[in-house]
Amino acid sequence: MAYDEDLAERVRALLVGEHDRAERPMFGGLAFLLGGRMALAVSGSGGLMVRTGAAAAQELLERAGVEPVVMRGRPARAWVRVRPEALEDGAALQEWVSRGAACVRELAAEGAAGAPGSDRRSGPPAAGRRRAGAVRPG
């Protein structure tokens, strides 16, 4: 299923003032990155994937129209999927877009300060370690 281009345009309009914004096709949808970190994605499965952080995600899953994001058969702890019917209202969409943007700003601030809990996956793997699925040269 292709992603909802109208929803992507609505998200794009809400992020117009964000600096260092990029869009990339990912996961069968369209991802919106801020400062190189994925904040949101218009999902090819419908609705919007929103980066919230693990603690917030648990609380948000109690809301109507919100469900876990499942990747490779496992729930993504720091993400939620908001179903299309929960995004029809402009104020609701604004809330979710703001939430995703705020989450990546917080990650960027933590990473810049070198604080524990920073987004460690945003840089290269540590020396001597490989990323999952990486192939060693033979």
Stockholm file with secondary structure:
# STOCKHOLM 1.0

chainA/1-138         MAYDEDLAERVRALLVGEHDRAERPMFGGLAFLLGGRMALAVSGSGGLMVRTGAAAAQELLERAGVEPVVMRGRPARAWVRVRPEALEDGAALQEWVSRGAACVRELAAEGAAGAPGSDRRSGPPAAGRRRAGAVRPG
#=GR chainA/1-138 SS CCCCHHHHHHHHHHTTTCTTEEEEEETTEEEEEETTEEEEEECTTSSEEEECCHHHHHHHTTSTTEEEEEETTEEEEEEEEECGGGGSSHHHHHHHHHHHHHHHHHHHHHHHHTCTTCCGGGSCCCTTCCCTTCCCCC
#=GC SS_cons         CCCCHHHHHHHHHHTTTCTTEEEEEETTEEEEEETTEEEEEECTTSSEEEECCHHHHHHHTTSTTEEEEEETTEEEEEEEEECGGGGSSHHHHHHHHHHHHHHHHHHHHHHHHTCTTCCGGGSCCCTTCCCTTCCCCC
//
